[in-house]
Amino acid sequence: MPQIWAGVDIGKEHHHCVVVDERGERLLSRRVCNDESALLELIADVLALSGDTLWAVDINHGGAALLIGLLLSHEQPMVYITGLAVHQASAAYRGQGKTDEKDAFVIADQARMRKDLGLLRPGDEIAVDLRTLTARRLDLVNDRTRQTNRLRAQLLEFYPALERALNLSNSNREEKEQVSASTATRACRTPRGSRGSGTSASRSSRRGTSSDTASGCLRSWSKARGISDDASTGTVFHSDHGA
């Protein structure tokens, strides 16, 4: 069983650490910069009080990453208490309103009293790789959504009929049609540009708004411009306001 408990209220630039003993009495209270040398000094001072210390933090990522890494490298046991749990427990403690020092004391005291907190452990390589890939996929999905929204806004402003025909909001559309739509809008940036392409499909697209007609029109545009349907291009384009 630990002899002392060190609670750390995590901040972006500074942390606040409070150390309590088995009776809940404060042994140390310090505001420390989120810097390696300052954190190493804090760890050394806490371990000087007792080598049997249990650390507790209210954030397990972001600004806490450096402190967590240093504690793990020193083989120090550490638990995680959610910010919501700290907020709810704070109501039972007397003193000022919400302050970093009070939160750090609550974190340390809760770690002292609670026995249901699991220890933080370094993630294995597979888990780290999966988190990286998942975050990357989320970024790509968000980028694609933003590109589609920009394309829809441009089409709605300059060519509403084509925007309705393409139905860009349909998540089940084929990838090839997406590329053709992007390629066509880059090649013929305005309604006048599409009418000037000289294709029969372009003329027929002005009479109807079905997705099949629009797809045929776009393929004809790409062919007339010498652009392959399989061409890879972004969906961001510049409108010709002067046309």
N, C-alpha and C positions, 0 to 999 in steps of 0.2 A: 504494500500500500504506500502511495506517495506520502512524503512528509510535508511538502509545500505544493501550492497550486499557483501557476502563473497564468493570469488571464490577459489576453491582448486584444484591445479594440483596434481593428485594422482601419487605417486611413490611406489616402492616396499618397501623401507626402510624409505623413507622420503617423506613428502608432502610439498607443498609450498602454503601458504594461503595469498591472497591479499584482503583487504576490501576497498570498494569504497563507496562514498556517492552519493546523487542524482545528483550531478554535474560531477561524474566520477573521483573525486579527491581521491587519495589514503589516507586512514586513518591508515592502518596497512599492513605490509608486513613481513612475517615470514616463515622461514623454520622450520618444526617441524618433530620430529621423529614419526614413525608409532607405537606409544606406547600409552597405555590407559591413563597413567598419563599426558603425554605431550599433548595429544589431549584434555583431560578434561581441562587442563590449557588454551589451545587455545580457546576452547568454552567459558570459563569464561571470558577471555579477550575481545573476540568479543562481547559478550552480555553486557559487561561493557560499550562498546561504544554506544550500543542501544539494547533494548530488542526486537525491531521489525526488525529482520534480516532475509534475504533470502539467504540460502546457495546454492551453485552450485558446482557440481563435473563433471569431464569428464569421469569417470569410475564408473559403478554401481555394481561392483562385485570384487572378488579377493582382492587386496590390499586396496580397499576402504571399505571393509565390516565392519571393526572395527569402522571407522569414521562414516559411515552411521548408524550403530547400536547405537552409542553414541548420535548422533543427534536425532534419532527417540526416544530414551529414554528420551531426554530432550524436546521432542515435538517441535522440530525446523523444519520449512518448508524447503524443499530442492528440487531442480530441477536438471535434468540431461541434459548435453549438450554433444553430441557425439564428439569424438576426431576429426572426419573429419570436423565437423562444426567449431571447435576451430581452426584447421589448416587453413581452408579457410578464416576465419575471421581475422587471424593473419596478413594476407597480407595488411590489411587496417590500421594497427597500426605501427607507427614509433618506432624506437629503434633497439636494437640488434636483431640478428637472433633468433632462437628458444632457449629460456631459460625457466626454470621452473617458474621464477618470471613473465616473460612476459606472459606465458600461463595462469598463475593464474589470472593475471590482465585481460586478454581477456575473461576468463570464467566469472569473476565477472561483467565486463562491458557488456557482452552479456546478462547475466541474468538481468541486470538493464534495458536494452533497449528492449529486446524481450518479447512479451506477449503471445507467443504460446508454452511456455515450460510447460509441465505437472509436477505436483508435484510427487516426489517419495513417494510411500506408502509401508508399510510392506505387504508382500504377505500372503494370507490366507493359512491355513494348507493344503487344497487340492492342491493348486498350488505348494506348496513346495514339497509335496509328489510326485506329477507328475514329477517334475523336477528331483527328486532323482531317481525315477524308470526309467525315460528316460535315464538318465546318466548311470545307471547300465546296462540297455539293450544295450546301445552303447558299453560299455566295453566288454560285453559278445560277441557281434557280432565281434568286433575287435580281441578278443582272438581266436575265432573260425576261423577267416580268417588267422591269423598267424599260427595256428596249421595245417590248411589245406595246407598252403604254405610250411611249414616244411616237412609235409608228402610227398607232391609232389616232393620236392627237393630230399628227400632220395630215393623214388622209382625211380625217373628219373636217379639217379646215379647208382643204383644197379640192377634195374629191369625195364627198359623202357617199355617193352611190357605190364607189369601189370599196369604201370602208365597210359598208353594209354587206356587199357581196362576198368579201373575203372572210367576214365573221372571225376576226382575229381573237375574239374572246373565247372561241371554242377550244378547249384544252385537248380535244381528241383529233385535231387536224393533223394531216400528214406532214412530216418533216420536209418532204420535197416541195410541198405547196408553200411552206413557210419561206424556203430559200427562193422559190420563184417569185413570191410576192416581194421579198426584199430586193431581189435583183431587178425586177421590173420597175419598182418605185425609184431605184437609183438611176435606171436608164431613162425613164420618162417621169420627170419629177412633178409635172403639172398635168391637168386635164388637156391643155393644149398640146403638151408634149406627147401624150398618149394618142391624141387624134392625129398628130403628125407622123405617127409611126408607119402609116400606109398599109396596115394589115386589116383584113376583113374582120378578124376577131375583135380588133379594137373598135371598129364601127358597131359590131353587134353588141359589145359590152355596154354601149351607151343606151341600147334599147332594153336591156334586161339587167336584172340584178342577181341572178342565180349564181351559186358558187361554182357550178360547172362552167358557165359562160365566162366567169371571171378567171377561172383557172386556165381555160383555153386561151383567153386574151393574154394572160401573163406569159404563157409558154410561147405564144406567137411573138410577143414583144421581145422576149429573150432571144428567140431565134433570129428575128429581124436585126437585132443589135449584135449578133454574133456571140452571145453570152450563153454558156452552157447552163442547163437547169441544175446541174450538180455544183455550180460555182459556189464557193464559200465566201460569204460576205456578211458584214454587220448590218443591222437594221437601222442604224442612224444615218440620215441623209439630210441634205440641205435643200430647202424649197426655193424655187425660182420665183420670187415675188414679182419680178418684172414681167413674167410671161402672161 
